[in-house]
């Protein structure tokens, strides 16, 4: 499992990017599914690394930072609408 974590994380980022581009070009219904699958894969990797904290401590701190930044961006976007 350890050797596939990086590939799963990269594929989740790629799926999220594809989902965002499809949402801009075709509409939200087309972009929702790839982005949702990418987010689920990212959550899977984050949870696996969280349960193995000592081995992935540095990655966990980065993931916490990414999640905090994404949360603030979403809150900011909601306040603007």
DSSP file (Angstrom, degrees, kcal/mol; ACC not computed):
  #  RESIDUE AA STRUCTURE BP1 BP2  ACC     N-H-->O    O-->H-N    N-H-->O    O-->H-N    TCO  KAPPA ALPHA  PHI   PSI    X-CA   Y-CA   Z-CA
    1    1 A X    >>        0   0    0      0, 0.0     3,-1.2     0, 0.0     4,-0.7   0.000 360.0 360.0 360.0 -37.0    0.0    0.0    0.0
    2    2 A X  G >4  +     0   0    0      1,-0.3     3,-0.9     2,-0.2     4,-0.5   0.870 360.0  54.4 -60.5 -37.3    2.8    2.4    0.9
    3    3 A X  G 34 S+     0   0    0      1,-0.2     4,-0.3     2,-0.1    -1,-0.3   0.663 108.1  50.1 -75.0 -12.8    4.3    2.4   -2.6
    4    4 A X  G <> S+     0   0    0     -3,-1.2     4,-2.4     1,-0.1    -1,-0.2   0.510  84.0  88.1 -99.8  -5.6    0.9    3.4   -4.2
    5    5 A X  H <X S+     0   0    0     -3,-0.9     4,-2.4    -4,-0.7     5,-0.2   0.909  88.6  49.4 -61.3 -43.0    0.1    6.4   -1.9
    6    6 A X  H  > S+     0   0    0     -4,-0.5     4,-2.4     1,-0.2    -1,-0.2   0.906 112.2  48.4 -64.0 -41.2    2.0    8.9   -4.1
    7    7 A X  H  > S+     0   0    0     -4,-0.3     4,-2.4     2,-0.2    -1,-0.2   0.891 111.6  49.6 -66.1 -39.4    0.2    7.6   -7.3
    8    8 A X  H  X S+     0   0    0     -4,-2.4     4,-2.0     2,-0.2    -2,-0.2   0.910 111.9  48.7 -65.0 -41.3   -3.2    7.8   -5.6
    9    9 A X  H  X S+     0   0    0     -4,-2.4     4,-1.9    -5,-0.2    -2,-0.2   0.901 112.7  47.3 -66.9 -40.6   -2.5   11.3   -4.4
   10   10 A X  H  X S+     0   0    0     -4,-2.4     4,-2.2     1,-0.2    -2,-0.2   0.889 111.6  50.6 -67.4 -38.7   -1.3   12.5   -7.9
   11   11 A X  H  X S+     0   0    0     -4,-2.4     4,-2.6     2,-0.2    -1,-0.2   0.856 108.3  53.1 -68.0 -32.9   -4.3   10.8   -9.5
   12   12 A X  H  X S+     0   0    0     -4,-2.0     4,-2.1     2,-0.2    -1,-0.2   0.903 110.0  47.6 -67.5 -39.3   -6.7   12.6   -7.1
   13   13 A X  H  X S+     0   0    0     -4,-1.9     4,-2.2     2,-0.2    -2,-0.2   0.899 112.8  49.3 -66.2 -39.5   -5.1   15.9   -7.9
   14   14 A X  H  X S+     0   0    0     -4,-2.2     4,-2.6     2,-0.2    -2,-0.2   0.915 110.8  49.4 -65.8 -43.0   -5.4   15.2  -11.6
   15   15 A X  H  X S+     0   0    0     -4,-2.6     4,-2.5     2,-0.2    -2,-0.2   0.894 110.8  50.1 -63.8 -39.5   -9.1   14.2  -11.3
   16   16 A X  H  X S+     0   0    0     -4,-2.1     4,-2.3     2,-0.2    -1,-0.2   0.907 111.4  48.9 -64.6 -40.9   -9.8   17.3   -9.3
   17   17 A X  H  X S+     0   0    0     -4,-2.2     4,-2.4     2,-0.2    -2,-0.2   0.927 111.8  48.3 -64.5 -44.6   -8.2   19.4  -12.0
   18   18 A X  H  X S+     0   0    0     -4,-2.6     4,-2.7     1,-0.2    -2,-0.2   0.905 111.2  51.9 -61.1 -41.2  -10.1   17.7  -14.8
   19   19 A X  H  X S+     0   0    0     -4,-2.5     4,-2.1     2,-0.2    -2,-0.2   0.894 109.7  48.0 -63.2 -40.6  -13.3   18.2  -12.8
   20   20 A X  H  X S+     0   0    0     -4,-2.3     4,-1.9     2,-0.2    -2,-0.2   0.918 113.2  47.8 -66.6 -43.1  -12.7   21.9  -12.4
   21   21 A X  H  X S+     0   0    0     -4,-2.4     4,-2.3     1,-0.2     5,-0.2   0.921 112.6  48.8 -64.6 -43.5  -11.9   22.3  -16.1
   22   22 A X  H  X>S+     0   0    0     -4,-2.7     4,-2.6     1,-0.2     5,-1.5   0.874 108.7  54.1 -63.1 -36.4  -14.9   20.3  -17.1
   23   23 A X  H  <5S+     0   0    0     -4,-2.1    -1,-0.2     3,-0.2    -2,-0.2   0.886 111.4  45.4 -65.1 -37.6  -17.1   22.4  -14.8
   24   24 A X  H  <5S+     0   0    0     -4,-1.9    -2,-0.2    -5,-0.1    -1,-0.2   0.893 124.1  33.0 -70.7 -38.7  -15.8   25.6  -16.5
   25   25 A X  H  <5S+     0   0    0     -4,-2.3    -2,-0.2    -5,-0.2    -3,-0.2   0.953 135.5  15.6 -85.1 -53.1  -16.3   24.3  -20.0
   26   26 A X  T  <5S-     0   0    0     -4,-2.6    -3,-0.2     1,-0.3     2,-0.2   0.751 111.6 -91.7 -98.3 -27.8  -19.3   22.0  -19.9
   27   27 A X    >>< -     0   0    0     -5,-1.5     4,-1.4     1,-0.1     3,-0.6  -0.617  43.3 -70.0 129.5 166.5  -21.1   22.8  -16.7
   28   28 A X  H 3> S+     0   0    0      1,-0.2     4,-1.8    -2,-0.2    -1,-0.1   0.815 121.6  61.5 -64.9 -32.8  -21.2   21.6  -13.1
   29   29 A X  H 3> S+     0   0    0      1,-0.2     4,-0.6     2,-0.2    -1,-0.2   0.855 107.3  44.5 -65.7 -33.4  -22.8   18.2  -13.8
   30   30 A X  H <> S+     0   0    0     -3,-0.6     4,-0.6    -8,-0.2    -1,-0.2   0.839 118.3  42.7 -78.1 -33.1  -19.9   17.1  -16.0
   31   31 A X  H  X S+     0   0    0     -4,-1.4     4,-1.5    -9,-0.2     5,-0.2   0.639  98.0  75.1 -87.9 -14.9  -17.2   18.3  -13.6
   32   32 A X  H  X S+     0   0    0     -4,-1.8     4,-2.5    -5,-0.2     5,-0.2   0.906  92.6  50.8 -66.3 -43.2  -18.8   17.2  -10.4
   33   33 A X  H  X S+     0   0    0     -4,-0.6     4,-2.4     2,-0.2     5,-0.2   0.934 111.6  42.8 -68.7 -49.5  -18.0   13.4  -10.8
   34   34 A X  H  X S+     0   0    0     -4,-0.6     4,-2.2     1,-0.2    -1,-0.2   0.911 117.7  48.3 -63.4 -37.8  -14.3   13.6  -11.5
   35   35 A X  H  X S+     0   0    0     -4,-1.5     4,-2.3     2,-0.2    -2,-0.2   0.907 111.5  49.7 -67.3 -41.3  -13.8   16.2   -8.8
   36   36 A X  H  X S+     0   0    0     -4,-2.5     4,-2.2     2,-0.2    -2,-0.2   0.901 111.7  47.7 -63.8 -42.0  -15.8   14.2   -6.3
   37   37 A X  H  X S+     0   0    0     -4,-2.4     4,-2.3     2,-0.2    -1,-0.2   0.895 111.5  51.8 -66.0 -39.4  -13.8   11.0   -7.0
   38   38 A X  H  X S+     0   0    0     -4,-2.2     4,-2.1    -5,-0.2    -2,-0.2   0.896 109.7  48.8 -63.0 -40.3  -10.6   13.0   -6.7
   39   39 A X  H  X S+     0   0    0     -4,-2.3     4,-2.5     2,-0.2    -2,-0.2   0.901 110.2  51.5 -66.8 -40.4  -11.6   14.4   -3.3
   40   40 A X  H  X S+     0   0    0     -4,-2.2     4,-2.1     2,-0.2    -2,-0.2   0.899 110.3  49.0 -63.5 -40.0  -12.6   10.9   -2.1
   41   41 A X  H  X S+     0   0    0     -4,-2.3     4,-2.1     2,-0.2    -1,-0.2   0.905 111.2  50.0 -64.3 -40.7   -9.2    9.5   -3.1
   42   42 A X  H  X S+     0   0    0     -4,-2.1     4,-2.5     1,-0.2    -2,-0.2   0.907 110.1  49.9 -64.0 -41.4   -7.4   12.4   -1.4
   43   43 A X  H  X S+     0   0    0     -4,-2.5     4,-2.6     1,-0.2    -1,-0.2   0.885 108.4  53.9 -64.6 -38.3   -9.4   11.8    1.8
   44   44 A X  H  X S+     0   0    0     -4,-2.1     4,-2.2     2,-0.2    -2,-0.2   0.926 110.8  45.4 -60.4 -45.5   -8.5    8.1    1.6
   45   45 A X  H  X S+     0   0    0     -4,-2.1     4,-2.5     2,-0.2     5,-0.2   0.916 113.0  50.6 -65.1 -43.2   -4.8    9.0    1.5
   46   46 A X  H  X S+     0   0    0     -4,-2.5     4,-2.1     1,-0.2    -2,-0.2   0.914 111.5  47.6 -62.2 -43.2   -5.1   11.6    4.3
   47   47 A X  H  X S+     0   0    0     -4,-2.6     4,-1.9     2,-0.2    -1,-0.2   0.900 111.0  50.9 -66.3 -40.3   -6.9    9.1    6.5
   48   48 A X  H  X S+     0   0    0     -4,-2.2     4,-0.8     1,-0.2    -2,-0.2   0.932 113.5  44.9 -61.8 -44.7   -4.3    6.3    5.8
   49   49 A X  H  < S+     0   0    0     -4,-2.5     7,-0.3     1,-0.2     3,-0.2   0.834 109.3  56.6 -69.4 -30.9   -1.5    8.7    6.7
   50   50 A X  H >< S+     0   0    0     -4,-2.1     3,-0.7     1,-0.2    -1,-0.2   0.878 105.0  51.2 -67.9 -36.5   -3.3   10.0    9.8
   51   51 A X  H 3< S+     0   0    0     -4,-1.9    -1,-0.2     1,-0.3    -2,-0.2   0.705 113.8  45.7 -73.6 -17.8   -3.5    6.4   11.1
   52   52 A X  T >X S+     0   0    0     -4,-0.8     4,-1.6    -3,-0.2     3,-0.5  -0.482  76.3 155.6-115.8  58.2    0.2    6.0   10.6
   53   53 A X  T <4  +     0   0    0     -3,-0.7     7,-0.2     1,-0.2    -1,-0.2   0.860  64.5  53.4 -59.5 -45.1    1.2    9.4   12.1
   54   54 A X  T >4 S+     0   0    0      1,-0.2     3,-0.5     2,-0.2    -1,-0.2   0.858 112.1  45.3 -63.8 -34.9    4.8    8.7   13.1
   55   55 A X  T <4 S+     0   0    0     -3,-0.5    -1,-0.2     1,-0.2    -2,-0.2   0.831 125.7  30.1 -76.6 -32.3    5.7    7.5    9.6
   56   56 A X  T 3X S+     0   0    0     -4,-1.6     4,-2.5    -7,-0.3    -1,-0.2  -0.154  75.6 131.1-119.7  36.6    4.0   10.3    7.7
   57   57 A X  H <> S+     0   0    0     -3,-0.5     4,-1.9     1,-0.2     5,-0.2   0.909  76.0  47.1 -60.5 -45.1    4.3   13.2   10.2
   58   58 A X  H  > S+     0   0    0      1,-0.2     4,-1.8     2,-0.2    -1,-0.2   0.927 114.0  47.3 -64.2 -45.2    5.6   15.7    7.7
   59   59 A X  H  > S+     0   0    0      1,-0.2     4,-2.6     2,-0.2    -1,-0.2   0.874 109.2  55.2 -63.3 -37.5    3.0   14.8    5.1
   60   60 A X  H  X S+     0   0    0     -4,-2.5     4,-2.3     1,-0.2    -1,-0.2   0.897 106.0  50.6 -64.0 -40.0    0.3   15.0    7.7
   61   61 A X  H  X S+     0   0    0     -4,-1.9     4,-1.8     2,-0.2    -1,-0.2   0.893 111.6  48.3 -65.3 -38.4    1.3   18.6    8.6
   62   62 A X  H  X S+     0   0    0     -4,-1.8     4,-2.4     2,-0.2    -2,-0.2   0.914 110.8  51.0 -65.7 -42.3    1.2   19.6    4.9
   63   63 A X  H  X S+     0   0    0     -4,-2.6     4,-2.5     1,-0.2    -2,-0.2   0.882 107.9  52.2 -63.8 -38.3   -2.2   17.9    4.5
   64   64 A X  H  X S+     0   0    0     -4,-2.3     4,-2.2     2,-0.2    -1,-0.2   0.912 110.4  49.0 -62.7 -41.4   -3.6   19.8    7.5
   65   65 A X  H  X S+     0   0    0     -4,-1.8     4,-2.4     2,-0.2    -2,-0.2   0.906 111.1  49.5 -63.5 -42.4   -2.3   23.1    6.0
   66   66 A X  H  X S+     0   0    0     -4,-2.4     4,-2.5     1,-0.2    -2,-0.2   0.916 111.7  48.4 -62.8 -43.7   -3.9   22.2    2.6
   67   67 A X  H  X S+     0   0    0     -4,-2.5     4,-2.2     2,-0.2    -1,-0.2   0.893 111.9  49.4 -66.3 -39.1   -7.2   21.4    4.2
   68   68 A X  H  X S+     0   0    0     -4,-2.2     4,-2.4     2,-0.2    -2,-0.2   0.927 112.2  47.5 -64.8 -44.5   -7.2   24.6    6.3
   69   69 A X  H  X S+     0   0    0     -4,-2.4     4,-2.3     1,-0.2    -2,-0.2   0.921 112.5  49.3 -62.8 -43.9   -6.4   26.8    3.2
   70   70 A X  H  X S+     0   0    0     -4,-2.5     4,-2.3     1,-0.2    -1,-0.2   0.884 110.3  51.6 -62.8 -38.4   -9.1   25.0    1.2
   71   71 A X  H  X S+     0   0    0     -4,-2.2     4,-2.4     2,-0.2    -2,-0.2   0.920 110.3  47.8 -64.6 -44.0  -11.6   25.6    4.0
   72   72 A X  H  X S+     0   0    0     -4,-2.4     4,-2.4     1,-0.2    -2,-0.2   0.882 111.3  51.2 -65.3 -37.1  -10.8   29.3    4.2
   73   73 A X  H  X S+     0   0    0     -4,-2.3     4,-2.5     2,-0.2    -2,-0.2   0.919 111.1  48.0 -64.8 -42.9  -11.1   29.6    0.4
   74   74 A X  H  X S+     0   0    0     -4,-2.3     4,-2.2     2,-0.2    -2,-0.2   0.911 112.6  48.0 -64.5 -41.9  -14.5   27.9    0.5
   75   75 A X  H  X S+     0   0    0     -4,-2.4     4,-2.0     2,-0.2    -1,-0.2   0.916 112.3  49.8 -63.8 -42.2  -15.7   30.2    3.3
   76   76 A X  H  X S+     0   0    0     -4,-2.4     4,-1.5     1,-0.2    -2,-0.2   0.908 110.7  49.8 -62.9 -42.3  -14.5   33.2    1.5
   77   77 A X  H  X S+     0   0    0     -4,-2.5     4,-0.9     1,-0.2    -1,-0.2   0.885 110.0  50.9 -63.5 -38.7  -16.3   32.2   -1.7
   78   78 A X  H  < S+     0   0    0     -4,-2.2     3,-0.3     1,-0.2    -1,-0.2   0.864 108.5  51.9 -67.7 -35.1  -19.5   31.6    0.2
   79   79 A X  H  < S+     0   0    0     -4,-2.0    -1,-0.2     1,-0.2    -2,-0.2   0.807 105.5  55.9 -71.5 -27.9  -19.3   35.1    1.8
   80   80 A X  H  <        0   0    0     -4,-1.5    -1,-0.2     1,-0.2    -2,-0.2   0.741 360.0 360.0 -75.7 -23.2  -18.8   36.7   -1.6
   81   81 A X     <        0   0    0     -4,-0.9    -1,-0.2    -3,-0.3    -2,-0.2   0.481 360.0 360.0 -84.1 360.0  -22.0   35.2   -3.1
